[in-house]
């Protein structure tokens, strides 16, 4: 006899499961994060039901006998996307692409698939749009439409059956939140449906060598919707974000089993869809001709490459009695910590001032290498004395006022010199044996030394 259905309660944050509901997850401490998950019973059938995909049984092999040449990377046709993926798409991998509504997820995937379909079987399954809507977008973007196969479906069993028949090399599901399985008694988008649908699709991709791309929605706070276990199932988790001016999109790798994490790709949205930005530093350095106080260029490290970004600081008298600390594109808690270090070890009191920090271009910078640039920009604004336009700064600031080294110091200096910068303030441990031609590099060990160095640099 078949077993009866069981019920478990799964935490949306960490994926822990419990036999009964409780207000707080005991593992991660999140409140009201448990959702009901119905466990189908049966006599050995998969959760996919009558259309389920079991796949072939794998064999045990020695690690040294596995031939990696049989799994070459496939270029997507966009160098920025390939950079974030670690070199291209890997057969049998599962990629999760998330982003806010209107960020361009469907547009990006449609562009990629239309070009991949010219030399590789590709299937685009849409559950949120009709086939006519997808065709209208492809026609508007001027994409080749003769090879890409489209399918409108939300039933995962039908998706897998169609994919088994067509045998695509690349399979896109847009989106995982609208998929459902008949054996799971809950609404599409719930924890149970997302978990079971993603598990079945991922298993199909692994056992057939199909490249699987899942589109995911995000919540109000910008995190991927659905159970946290979804991010553990897939191989790559990418987040497509739109800047404040809606012109540029940043694609960041949050998880990657085949490459570096926190890799960043820059795209520009235009009439013909998303276009690659070959030199992102030039875009984020589009500064005004007038020299202003509180403006400074820093060199941050994103994945495997340096990136030049302008940082702006504004220090103003507090009007309401409670000084504000606002950081746009940076960590607000770290800003408060740096202001305390500036007071204790730099001798500069801004406790009665409003402090605003903005990273130009809509880029989010959470690297510790931006610490020194943040403090020097604040000092420049507080004293209302502009810093040179041809100066770059990077370095981590410790709680005792020491300037700590950051990775990729030599590459950061080369990138700055390539864009015409002639002065740099860096940690002493990052001082190069030979500075780039035409560049003056100042190494500092303490915050006081950095403040003394900019005294001679004010314009």
Order of alpha helices (4+ residues) and beta strands (2+ residues): beta-beta-beta-beta-alpha-beta-beta-alpha-beta-alpha-beta-alpha-beta-alpha-beta-alpha-beta-beta-beta-beta-alpha-beta-beta-beta-alpha-beta-alpha-beta-beta-beta-alpha-beta-beta-alpha
